[in-house]
Amino acid sequence: MVAEADVVCQQSLPLLDVQYIPKASSIHEIEDPPFISPSPGPGKVRASDTVSTQLLNSQQNVIAAKQVPRASLDYAGVQFVPSIHSGSYADIGPRRYMEDEHIMIDDLSSHLGSLYKFPKPSAFYAVFDGHGGPEAAAYIRKNVIRFIFEDASFPQSSEVDNVFLQDLENSLRKAFLLADSALADDCSVSSSSGTTALAALIFGRLLMVTNAGDCRAVLCRSGEAIDMSQDHRPIYPSERRRVEESGGFIDDGYLNGVLSVTRALGDWDMKLPRGSPSPLIAEPEFRQVVLTEDDEFLILGCDGIWDVMSSQQAVSLVRRSLRRHDDPEKGARDLVMEALRLNAFDNLTVIVVCFTSPDHRELSPAQRLSRCSLSTQALGSLRSLLEGNAGN
């Protein structure tokens, strides 16, 4: 079973390092993603979600944010400070086209520049799993920084407290809805193209995950898998109930007989006319935890990974890989390769975000053995013992 983490609730979250060092910089467009390994296969057909686009009335279809159980807020003694580094890997899989996109920013403060003030460390990661063509996912990846940090009144603070948490959720919710609305207005994006969206933000020790769709974020805490997002699929009772209450239906596991997800950005051929209630929404859900020294890494993966393995299986595989390589990119690649071995039938994208440096990670038995040393006296005794056994 997947373990549960502790919920962040009505309490201020003190941070160890909130110093801000200005840097002359401005928001700039995300660079092209890393190389994606090609693989032949049939064209991809995926599901999509319907979203309310009225920003002022966005609360009408809001599902209460679900939070993982609450992390310890006992800060006595030395505080844990995440040492963030990440890696990613993507593969086209058996599909004909690649429709996944992703973003990794290990140092958000430096990336955005001196106009923005956040607790440190600060980081941003996101995975977008497109369907109905690559246009929607590519558009969101290119513009997501603007939507979140410019257009949605992103909060700035040198400490994480209740006010910051609420403002952060409100800002991210607004950004998702703005992005969804922008897809309807951009003539370069087909009305049948859509994308799921999963994002993780780190501010000091706060990890916030926001999700619309069936990508998944999983935290490794002392080797146990903790789901940091809920898959938005028609088969889940809460989503099915919301869909049916909004006038939609589920047919053979598909929303309105067409889509395999119940939340997504875009897919405006299912949401028109604008402003009308729709069973497919862009409203995200949120989960957050306070990171501790037991939190080793976070996996963000598209649904192609979770179609063939559980959260715990993925965490165990990446953990073994990190113990061998201390390289999150190799950990991401190993997870994608295992999914392909298990006959994954979709595009595959994985981001692995590590919270501890290699020097502080628990050593494997082989590593511990390789680092053992013996005194001169002990070596002499061992040699005598071996020679005595050989003489017998």
Order of alpha helices (4+ residues) and beta strands (2+ residues): beta-beta-alpha-beta-alpha-alpha-beta-beta-beta-beta-alpha-beta-beta-beta-beta-beta-alpha-alpha-alpha-beta-alpha-alpha
